[in-house]
Amino acid sequence: MTFIRSSALLKPEFLVTTHTSSQETSNTANVSTVINGSSITYEPYPGSNKVVYEISFYATNHNITQYGECAQYLKLEEYNGSIWSEISSTNRKNFGSESANAIQTSYFYVHLRYVLPAWSGSKQLRLTIAAAENDEKVVLHKINFFDGGNATSMFYSTSLLVYSI
């Protein structure tokens, strides 16, 4: 996932989630869904300056009702002991596509890297995804191959790597 020398990674923790079913985001705008395989509890290496959260997952908009629109935004959240909250709105990421005249399917291999200030003690982190507008849900972890009947399904793992630098 990363191109950094493994010797430069301090206290790496790696999680691969193998999926056997898909996960759908909400079809309602701004309703967040936690991405399966994105949650981890991490304690930075003592004396480190930064914590890096890297995640890769697969998304497609093949269950759309409109013209290929699927604008999505992602938020990295932390748990403070009682509620989950976004770490910083400046860390918000997005992806999507739009087609003006025909229903089209878009496939996305999403790889994100967040560089955060280090903290002391352990902290729970997770990634959420939400549609920017109604009727723009995406399906996570699953692809349908267009083999004439769109009948073959395949699932992709979510890979998560968190480390200190």
C-alpha positions, 0 to 999 in steps of 0.5 A: 500500500505504501511506497515508504521503506518498511524500516521507516514505519514505526509500529505498523498495524495492518488489517485486511478484511475479506468480503463475501457480500457487498455493502451499500451506502445510503440512498439519502444525501449526507447519511454516513455509512461506516466502511467495513474494514476501516475501523482500528484501534491504534496507539502511536509509537512513543516519540513519533510525530505523525500517524498515517492511516492508509486504506484501499477499497472498491466501490461501484455505482452499478445500482443507480437510478439516475444518470451515473451520478455518484458523488461521495464524500469520506470522513475520517472519524475518531471515538472520544469515549462517548461519540464518534466525530470527524477528526477535521473537515480539512481531511475530508475526501471525495470521489464520484462521476457524472454522465449527462445523457445515459445511465452508466456504471463507474468503478472506483478503486479508492486508495486514501492516505491521511497524515495525522498529528501523533497522540498519546494512548490508544485511539479508535479510528474509522472511515465513513462514506456518504452520498452528496445528494439523494439517489447517489448510493454506491456499492462497496467491495463488489464488482459485477463483470459485464459478461453479456448477462452481468451475472458474475460477482467478485468481492474485493478485500479492504486493506488498512495500514496504520503506522507512525513516522 
